[in-house]
Amino acid sequence: MTSYWEKPANSVELGVTDSERAHVAIYSLSEWAGTVQEAVDVRVINEDGRWLIDDIVWGRP
């Protein structure tokens, strides 16, 4: 998802959430592009007391 970035992510922020889904934004500072961002939307489930990722949607906001 971020393999084309010239530097590693320097910020991860939790966005909109509800009882099932969370939107997470990942940022990096690029010398040639300024701030770059990717995002992921995940659905989590609680199975036997453990939180597991059930679904992932990749993409920019």
C-alpha positions in Angstrom: 0.0 0.0 0.0 2.8 2.4 0.7 5.7 0.6 -1.1 6.0 3.5 -3.6 6.7 6.0 -0.8 10.2 7.2 -0.5 10.0 7.3 3.3 8.2 5.3 5.9 4.9 6.4 7.4 5.2 9.0 10.1 1.6 9.3 11.2 -1.3 6.9 11.5 -4.7 8.4 12.5 -8.0 6.8 13.4 -10.9 8.4 11.5 -14.6 7.5 11.4 -15.5 4.5 13.5 -18.7 2.7 14.4 -19.4 -0.6 16.1 -18.0 -2.6 13.2 -15.8 -0.5 11.0 -12.8 1.9 11.4 -11.2 4.2 8.8 -7.5 4.6 9.3 -5.4 7.1 7.4 -1.6 6.7 7.0 0.6 9.7 6.2 4.2 10.3 5.1 6.2 13.4 4.2 7.7 13.2 0.7 10.4 15.4 -0.6 8.9 15.5 -4.1 5.1 15.3 -3.3 4.7 16.9 0.1 2.3 15.0 2.4 1.1 11.7 0.9 -1.8 9.7 2.3 -3.3 6.3 1.9 -6.3 4.9 3.8 -7.7 1.6 4.8 -11.2 0.7 6.1 -11.4 -2.4 8.2 -14.2 -4.4 9.7 -13.4 -6.2 13.0 -15.1 -9.0 14.7 -14.8 -10.4 18.2 -14.3 -14.1 18.1 -13.8 -15.8 21.5 -12.6 -12.6 23.1 -10.1 -11.8 20.4 -10.5 -8.9 17.9 -9.8 -10.0 14.4 -9.9 -8.2 11.1 -12.7 -9.7 9.0 -12.6 -7.3 5.9 -10.3 -4.7 4.5 -11.1 -2.1 1.9 -8.0 -0.3 0.5 -8.0 3.2 -1.1 -7.6 6.9 -0.8 -10.3 8.9 0.8 
